[in-house]
């Protein structure tokens, strides 16, 4: 399959972006970005790139310019790939094309949000692209009515992707296998902040320690949040609330998420790596952590 990335600029493909949003996330019309907004942003400094299988649009990435003080950056609002084309590396291609477009414009920072409990996104964002996380936002979109998000607060990480950072440049060129949770558990190199009790393939959040002071700590996450929601929504909410406490506490104390290992075996958690490091920034995103008012 030869996937090509290029700007979305025909009326047919712009409207196809509506279908991709509905199919990928189950969005209602209220949550779908209209093509008029997409094309307006693209012609005013933003990004609207599509992934094409021949003439067919199968995915897109959309973002618009933001400003922190005098610093311009791109806020990457939405990226979707049709389900039949997922897990083929198309998301990586879209993000790298987005990076190239921004660098040509002299912009070296892209930020976006994602659900901390969704491991597939974390692998791409942290391990493949080299982004870092140090901001946690509570329920920033409020209650949304779509199958992937109903029943849980819309808490999000704010990911920072510094396009010319050495870490980013190394990660996007690396051919090394991404870390697996089993490897980190066997190494027993760093201590865990929290633990889970397994009932079959269903992990339930248990004890956590909010007072650790190690240079590096690990945080367990459920391997498949959506599978948990189908069985017991209260356990999914337990994961949301417990990990929220962990990340907010450790971010306040100067920790930064720098790694992620996804589980590939039964009864194995996903794992975030948090490091206590100085990571200078040219932008202030503190307003994100306030979320929206009920």
DORORO-825685 format. One record per residue (C-alpha): residue in three letters; x, y negated, z; chain; residue number from 0. Coordinates in steps of 0.001 Angstrom, whole numbers, plus 500000, padded with zeros to 6 digits. Layout:
! DORORO-825685
["ALA", [X, Y, Z], "A", NUM]
...
***
This chain:
! DORORO-825685
["UNK", [500000, 500000, 500000], "A", 0]
["UNK", [501471, 496659, 498938], "A", 1]
["UNK", [500016, 493942, 501168], "A", 2]
["UNK", [500687, 490370, 500062], "A", 3]
["UNK", [500358, 487274, 502244], "A", 4]
["UNK", [499199, 484048, 500626], "A", 5]
["UNK", [496984, 481035, 501381], "A", 6]
["UNK", [493221, 481536, 501424], "A", 7]
["UNK", [491829, 478935, 499028], "A", 8]
["UNK", [488879, 480298, 497037], "A", 9]
["UNK", [485272, 479968, 498134], "A", 10]
["UNK", [484766, 483742, 497901], "A", 11]
["UNK", [487712, 484469, 500185], "A", 12]
["UNK", [486841, 481682, 502596], "A", 13]
["UNK", [483415, 483254, 503072], "A", 14]
["UNK", [485043, 486665, 503376], "A", 15]
["UNK", [486708, 485288, 506530], "A", 16]
["UNK", [483209, 485224, 508081], "A", 17]
["UNK", [482785, 488938, 507368], "A", 18]
["UNK", [486219, 489765, 508792], "A", 19]
["UNK", [485389, 487965, 512044], "A", 20]
["UNK", [482072, 489784, 512410], "A", 21]
["UNK", [483541, 493195, 511551], "A", 22]
["UNK", [486698, 492874, 513670], "A", 23]
["UNK", [485133, 491546, 516876], "A", 24]
["UNK", [481391, 491997, 516448], "A", 25]
["UNK", [480952, 488226, 516635], "A", 26]
["UNK", [477548, 486587, 516331], "A", 27]
["UNK", [477214, 483531, 514079], "A", 28]
["UNK", [477754, 481321, 517140], "A", 29]
["UNK", [481303, 482684, 517546], "A", 30]
["UNK", [482313, 482757, 513862], "A", 31]
["UNK", [484474, 479883, 512650], "A", 32]
["UNK", [482785, 478533, 509486], "A", 33]
["UNK", [484865, 478382, 506329], "A", 34]
["UNK", [484426, 474596, 506204], "A", 35]
["UNK", [486366, 474305, 509464], "A", 36]
["UNK", [489030, 476769, 508301], "A", 37]
["UNK", [489759, 474955, 505047], "A", 38]
["UNK", [489653, 471508, 506688], "A", 39]
["UNK", [492291, 472556, 509213], "A", 40]
["UNK", [494441, 474141, 506500], "A", 41]
["UNK", [494481, 470875, 504527], "A", 42]
["UNK", [495364, 468804, 507590], "A", 43]
["UNK", [498536, 470413, 508862], "A", 44]
["UNK", [497134, 473755, 509985], "A", 45]
["UNK", [497501, 477296, 508674], "A", 46]
["UNK", [495075, 479577, 506843], "A", 47]
["UNK", [496834, 482618, 505406], "A", 48]
["UNK", [495299, 485825, 504128], "A", 49]
["UNK", [496550, 489374, 503773], "A", 50]
["UNK", [495596, 490830, 500394], "A", 51]
["UNK", [495392, 494403, 499165], "A", 52]
["UNK", [495425, 493612, 495463], "A", 53]
["UNK", [492634, 491046, 494978], "A", 54]
["UNK", [490860, 491991, 498231], "A", 55]
["UNK", [491203, 489850, 501362], "A", 56]
["UNK", [491588, 492270, 504299], "A", 57]
["UNK", [492789, 489930, 507059], "A", 58]
["UNK", [493618, 486328, 507898], "A", 59]
["UNK", [495346, 484100, 510440], "A", 60]
["UNK", [494106, 480609, 511270], "A", 61]
["UNK", [495609, 477819, 513353], "A", 62]
["UNK", [495615, 474044, 513777], "A", 63]
["UNK", [497991, 471430, 515113], "A", 64]
["UNK", [498124, 470526, 518781], "A", 65]
["UNK", [500126, 467979, 520744], "A", 66]
["UNK", [501777, 467984, 524162], "A", 67]
["UNK", [503142, 464525, 524856], "A", 68]
["UNK", [505055, 463718, 521671], "A", 69]
["UNK", [505601, 467403, 520846], "A", 70]
["UNK", [503669, 468888, 517928], "A", 71]
["UNK", [502927, 472595, 517906], "A", 72]
["UNK", [500557, 474986, 516163], "A", 73]
["UNK", [497727, 476546, 518120], "A", 74]
["UNK", [497047, 479898, 516433], "A", 75]
["UNK", [493345, 480241, 517110], "A", 76]
["UNK", [492376, 483469, 515394], "A", 77]
["UNK", [493861, 486450, 513555], "A", 78]
["UNK", [491726, 489333, 512313], "A", 79]
["UNK", [492306, 492408, 510184], "A", 80]
["UNK", [489545, 494709, 508943], "A", 81]
["UNK", [489390, 497890, 511077], "A", 82]
["UNK", [490338, 500165, 508150], "A", 83]
["UNK", [493576, 498187, 507719], "A", 84]
["UNK", [494621, 497935, 511370], "A", 85]
["UNK", [497788, 499558, 512798], "A", 86]
["UNK", [499577, 499089, 509468], "A", 87]
["UNK", [501807, 496168, 510448], "A", 88]
["UNK", [499615, 493568, 508757], "A", 89]
["UNK", [499344, 491438, 511904], "A", 90]
["UNK", [503146, 491216, 512063], "A", 91]
["UNK", [503296, 490121, 508402], "A", 92]
["UNK", [500684, 487432, 508990], "A", 93]
["UNK", [502505, 486040, 512033], "A", 94]
["UNK", [505872, 485966, 510261], "A", 95]
["UNK", [504311, 484141, 507300], "A", 96]
["UNK", [502759, 481715, 509761], "A", 97]
["UNK", [506194, 481182, 511312], "A", 98]
["UNK", [507774, 480495, 507917], "A", 99]
["UNK", [505108, 477943, 507039], "A", 100]
["UNK", [505555, 476055, 510309], "A", 101]
["UNK", [509347, 475986, 510074], "A", 102]
["UNK", [509076, 474485, 506594], "A", 103]
["UNK", [507029, 471688, 508203], "A", 104]
["UNK", [509568, 471155, 510976], "A", 105]
["UNK", [507411, 472666, 513746], "A", 106]
["UNK", [509170, 475188, 515968], "A", 107]
["UNK", [506478, 476231, 518466], "A", 108]
["UNK", [503303, 478295, 518052], "A", 109]
["UNK", [501042, 479187, 520960], "A", 110]
["UNK", [497938, 481330, 521269], "A", 111]
["UNK", [495865, 483189, 523845], "A", 112]
["UNK", [495138, 486880, 524293], "A", 113]
["UNK", [493530, 489179, 526837], "A", 114]
["UNK", [496192, 490384, 529332], "A", 115]
["UNK", [494528, 493805, 529531], "A", 116]
["UNK", [494696, 494625, 525811], "A", 117]
["UNK", [497924, 496550, 525239], "A", 118]
["UNK", [497884, 496578, 521458], "A", 119]
["UNK", [498029, 492791, 521384], "A", 120]
["UNK", [500736, 492700, 524055], "A", 121]
["UNK", [503025, 494991, 522029], "A", 122]
["UNK", [502858, 492666, 519037], "A", 123]
["UNK", [503066, 489416, 520992], "A", 124]
["UNK", [505782, 490270, 523527], "A", 125]
["UNK", [507866, 493055, 522040], "A", 126]
["UNK", [507662, 492593, 518274], "A", 127]
["UNK", [507426, 488808, 518050], "A", 128]
["UNK", [509388, 487923, 521194], "A", 129]
["UNK", [506868, 485592, 522803], "A", 130]
["UNK", [506818, 484874, 526538], "A", 131]
["UNK", [503970, 484236, 528979], "A", 132]
["UNK", [503909, 482050, 532089], "A", 133]
["UNK", [500344, 480668, 532115], "A", 134]
["UNK", [497139, 482483, 533083], "A", 135]
["UNK", [493763, 480896, 532308], "A", 136]
["UNK", [490574, 482012, 534029], "A", 137]
["UNK", [487427, 482491, 531946], "A", 138]
["UNK", [488475, 479864, 529380], "A", 139]
["UNK", [485682, 480683, 526926], "A", 140]
["UNK", [482964, 481358, 529463], "A", 141]
["UNK", [480417, 484122, 528835], "A", 142]
["UNK", [480564, 485412, 525269], "A", 143]
["UNK", [478161, 487833, 523671], "A", 144]
["UNK", [480134, 490314, 521605], "A", 145]
["UNK", [480799, 494023, 522171], "A", 146]
["UNK", [484508, 493674, 522960], "A", 147]
["UNK", [484131, 491053, 525678], "A", 148]
["UNK", [480692, 491418, 527230], "A", 149]
["UNK", [480722, 492157, 530954], "A", 150]
["UNK", [484148, 490660, 531753], "A", 151]
["UNK", [485329, 487116, 532319], "A", 152]
["UNK", [487318, 485762, 529383], "A", 153]
["UNK", [490647, 485428, 531204], "A", 154]
["UNK", [493596, 484867, 528888], "A", 155]
["UNK", [497362, 484642, 528788], "A", 156]
["UNK", [498817, 481648, 526955], "A", 157]
["UNK", [501662, 482997, 524832], "A", 158]
["UNK", [504537, 480714, 523791], "A", 159]
["UNK", [506371, 481606, 520576], "A", 160]
["UNK", [509475, 479444, 520209], "A", 161]
["UNK", [510270, 480079, 516568], "A", 162]
["UNK", [514030, 479477, 516600], "A", 163]
["UNK", [514704, 480900, 520062], "A", 164]
["UNK", [517460, 483574, 520105], "A", 165]
["UNK", [515070, 486040, 521736], "A", 166]
["UNK", [512489, 485560, 518980], "A", 167]
["UNK", [515031, 485828, 516183], "A", 168]
["UNK", [516400, 489054, 517659], "A", 169]
["UNK", [512986, 490654, 518190], "A", 170]
["UNK", [511587, 489977, 514729], "A", 171]
["UNK", [514689, 491483, 513114], "A", 172]
["UNK", [515025, 494455, 515442], "A", 173]
["UNK", [514485, 497980, 514157], "A", 174]
["UNK", [514815, 499548, 517609], "A", 175]
["UNK", [511845, 501565, 518910], "A", 176]
["UNK", [509599, 499545, 521197], "A", 177]
["UNK", [509772, 500544, 524887], "A", 178]
["UNK", [507374, 503190, 526149], "A", 179]
["UNK", [505856, 503226, 529615], "A", 180]
["UNK", [507135, 506768, 530215], "A", 181]
["UNK", [510702, 505586, 529721], "A", 182]
["UNK", [510390, 502758, 532236], "A", 183]
["UNK", [508829, 505109, 534783], "A", 184]
["UNK", [511613, 507674, 534383], "A", 185]
["UNK", [514333, 505031, 534672], "A", 186]
["UNK", [512884, 503915, 538022], "A", 187]
["UNK", [514974, 500774, 537618], "A", 188]
["UNK", [512486, 498174, 538833], "A", 189]
["UNK", [509774, 498100, 541497], "A", 190]
["UNK", [506032, 497993, 540818], "A", 191]
["UNK", [503800, 495230, 542128], "A", 192]
["UNK", [500687, 497421, 541916], "A", 193]
["UNK", [499509, 501001, 541586], "A", 194]
["UNK", [496595, 502937, 540144], "A", 195]
["UNK", [494776, 506095, 541224], "A", 196]
["UNK", [493800, 508397, 538356], "A", 197]
["UNK", [490470, 510169, 538217], "A", 198]
["UNK", [490932, 512289, 535111], "A", 199]
["UNK", [491875, 509771, 532433], "A", 200]
["UNK", [490242, 506909, 534327], "A", 201]
["UNK", [492674, 504667, 536282], "A", 202]
["UNK", [491359, 502746, 539263], "A", 203]
["UNK", [493396, 499755, 540559], "A", 204]
["UNK", [494717, 500314, 544076], "A", 205]
["UNK", [497318, 498601, 546281], "A", 206]
["UNK", [499300, 495558, 545205], "A", 207]
["UNK", [502110, 493515, 546751], "A", 208]
["UNK", [502053, 489750, 546209], "A", 209]
["UNK", [505167, 489069, 548306], "A", 210]
["UNK", [507913, 490783, 546300], "A", 211]
["UNK", [511022, 488728, 545544], "A", 212]
["UNK", [512982, 490988, 543157], "A", 213]
["UNK", [514527, 489395, 540075], "A", 214]
["UNK", [512442, 491783, 537950], "A", 215]
["UNK", [509079, 493365, 538806], "A", 216]
["UNK", [506678, 495590, 536871], "A", 217]
["UNK", [502885, 495318, 536672], "A", 218]
["UNK", [500652, 498270, 535796], "A", 219]
["UNK", [497749, 497731, 533417], "A", 220]
["UNK", [495087, 500169, 532170], "A", 221]
["UNK", [496029, 501915, 528907], "A", 222]
["UNK", [492569, 501509, 527331], "A", 223]
["UNK", [490352, 498824, 528822], "A", 224]
["UNK", [487492, 499363, 526366], "A", 225]
["UNK", [487327, 503069, 527220], "A", 226]
["UNK", [487032, 502164, 530913], "A", 227]
["UNK", [484229, 499678, 530202], "A", 228]
["UNK", [482193, 502386, 528506], "A", 229]
["UNK", [482412, 504620, 531582], "A", 230]
["UNK", [482410, 502230, 534546], "A", 231]
["UNK", [482280, 498456, 534125], "A", 232]
["UNK", [483019, 497911, 537823], "A", 233]
["UNK", [486465, 499525, 537420], "A", 234]
["UNK", [487200, 497277, 534436], "A", 235]
["UNK", [486228, 494272, 536556], "A", 236]
["UNK", [488486, 495552, 539307], "A", 237]
["UNK", [491406, 495516, 536885], "A", 238]
["UNK", [490545, 491988, 535771], "A", 239]
["UNK", [490391, 490664, 539311], "A", 240]
["UNK", [493449, 492457, 540686], "A", 241]
["UNK", [495749, 491624, 537774], "A", 242]
["UNK", [494483, 488041, 537815], "A", 243]
["UNK", [495711, 487717, 541421], "A", 244]
["UNK", [499061, 489264, 540507], "A", 245]
["UNK", [499811, 487155, 537446], "A", 246]
["UNK", [498629, 483865, 538928], "A", 247]
["UNK", [500676, 484446, 542086], "A", 248]
["UNK", [503890, 485427, 540365], "A", 249]
["UNK", [503626, 482728, 537676], "A", 250]
["UNK", [503357, 480108, 540438], "A", 251]
["UNK", [506560, 481513, 541900], "A", 252]
["UNK", [508489, 481107, 538661], "A", 253]
["UNK", [508166, 484555, 537071], "A", 254]
["UNK", [507843, 484899, 533281], "A", 255]
["UNK", [506553, 487889, 531291], "A", 256]
["UNK", [509372, 489022, 529021], "A", 257]
["UNK", [508570, 492662, 528261], "A", 258]
["UNK", [505804, 495175, 527689], "A", 259]
["UNK", [505743, 498968, 527434], "A", 260]
["UNK", [502684, 500762, 526118], "A", 261]
["UNK", [501706, 504228, 527324], "A", 262]
["UNK", [501595, 507110, 524857], "A", 263]
["UNK", [500790, 509975, 527241], "A", 264]
["UNK", [497712, 510814, 529376], "A", 265]
["UNK", [497427, 509295, 532834], "A", 266]
["UNK", [500099, 506726, 532106], "A", 267]
["UNK", [499666, 502944, 532576], "A", 268]
["UNK", [500730, 500148, 530298], "A", 269]
["UNK", [503437, 498082, 531964], "A", 270]
["UNK", [504371, 494393, 531893], "A", 271]
["UNK", [507875, 493273, 532872], "A", 272]
["UNK", [508144, 489974, 534762], "A", 273]
["UNK", [511437, 488215, 535391], "A", 274]
["UNK", [512312, 485343, 537702], "A", 275]
["UNK", [514214, 483194, 535207], "A", 276]
["UNK", [514639, 479577, 534212], "A", 277]
["UNK", [512947, 479074, 530854], "A", 278]
["UNK", [512976, 475397, 529825], "A", 279]
["UNK", [510012, 474084, 527884], "A", 280]
["UNK", [509288, 470997, 525794], "A", 281]
["UNK", [505522, 471265, 526285], "A", 282]
["UNK", [503068, 471157, 529175], "A", 283]
["UNK", [500230, 473670, 529050], "A", 284]
["UNK", [499200, 473423, 532701], "A", 285]
["UNK", [495714, 472205, 531768], "A", 286]
["UNK", [494984, 475663, 530345], "A", 287]
["UNK", [494950, 477264, 533776], "A", 288]
["UNK", [491919, 475238, 534850], "A", 289]
["UNK", [489648, 476976, 532313], "A", 290]
["UNK", [486128, 475601, 531866], "A", 291]
["UNK", [483620, 474585, 534516], "A", 292]
["UNK", [480781, 477073, 535218], "A", 293]
***
